[in-house]
Amino acid sequence: MNELSPFDISVATRHANARPRDARFYQDPYAFYGAVHAASPTFFWEEYGHWCFTGFDEVNALLRDRRFGREILHVMTRQELGWPDPKPHTADFDLTEKFSLLNLEPPDHTRLRTLVNRAFVSRNVEQLRPRIEALANELIDRFEQNDDIELLDAFAKPLPAIVIAEMIGLPAEMAQQLVAWSNRMVQMYMFGVTEAVEHDANAAAREFIDYLRPLIAERRANPRQDLLSHMLTAREDDRLSDEEVISTTILLLNAGHEATVHTTGNAVKTIIESGLDPAALFATPAQTEATVEECLRYDAPLHMFTRFALQDVTLEGGISLRKGEVIGLMLGAANRDPARFAHADSFDPFRSDGANVSFGAGIHFCIGAPLARIELQTALATLFRRVPRLRLAAPPRYNNVYHFHGLERLDVSW
Ligand code: HEM
């Protein structure tokens, strides 16, 4: 690493250095990915202290490999792992994570996921398409008469936040507040979190919980046709506790908009920068689907997820992992694997080898993928139909949260 390059890679040792908070790195992680694909698609990332995988097939296989899990405390103690005790000042945040689907393994995961999944299967979310289209049009109506706008606040953020809030059964007017809580909470996933950030994320989690508790009590007494009531009134044998409902609601609200907002922003930037004719990209429903999938591949919103080895494992290439060791699965890099995609670094919505791992794979595969796809297809097609001459008014910059690869703001004009 030097003034010229924000990363270096040793082919001999398969070790790499790249500082996740170096702006040169997170503004364009693809330069690093290109270099590791060429030098060593599996490498030990010094700054994180674990092995990382960037090959498309490897990432796909490891996400499904049951020798790895998102959780480890069901098979090892904190002492065995050498972990410190939980921090008292993150207790509320930890509570929201405790029963999060993302942190559970079977059988608890299966029980919770089955209960929530019904609401998110394609045939159910497909019914939301007209509402999503109406919402996209309403948001565009508000700014169409201007000459320019910051598109994240005006369009990309409110749309998925309102959709998921309504699905759960919270008022649309709360969407902005939900986004604010969520933004503060996801700071916890930043590399090198400070204590100040921990306090703030915890305060946001506490406010979120305090908002939900009375609402849960109210819905228990007076159930409605919404997901919150559904979770509360499930059959006796899979009834959820208040804590489980809180964790799941917060996960759905946070996961339900963060990645979709980032994908919308990244996709608009990509499409404008490509110089391609938007009319061709959204000419038919099938082409709209292909364009959205290519946007998800080309500039994914979530770049790394980790897994614990649940047992000692030796992987191909001679990498030996001890039980409890972490690996990094690099979705954003796998999507650019030159061994899987022709011209992997080109945005090509007409490609015949389209695919991506942006929604993960295996038992934690994104439950919201069918909904996110409908939101993205509808939002992007409507936006480019209504404002076909969209262009960038300022060079967009990515946030300093490497894992959540999304823009700080997106100033556009027409
Ligand atoms: C473009 C938008 C989205 C992307 C790229 C995305 C990506 C992902 C990924 C990669 C995972 C798996 C993480 C892992 O394996 O460690 C995941 C899980 C999850 N996502 Fe999404 N997501 C998106 C939108 C949504 C939406 C709209 C919702 C909900 C309404 C949602 C809810 C969830 C939930 C609940 C999980 C956990 C599933 C489980 O652990 O079983 N996501 N998402």
Boltz pocket constraint, residues with backbone or C-beta under 6 A from the ligand:
constraints:
  - pocket:
      binder: B
      contacts: [[A, 63], [A, 70], [A, 101], [A, 102], [A, 103], [A, 113], [A, 164], [A, 251], [A, 252], [A, 255], [A, 256], [A, 257], [A, 259], [A, 260], [A, 263], [A, 301], [A, 302], [A, 305], [A, 306], [A, 357], [A, 358], [A, 359], [A, 360], [A, 361], [A, 363], [A, 364], [A, 365], [A, 366], [A, 367], [A, 368], [A, 369], [A, 371], [A, 372]]
      max_distance: 6.0
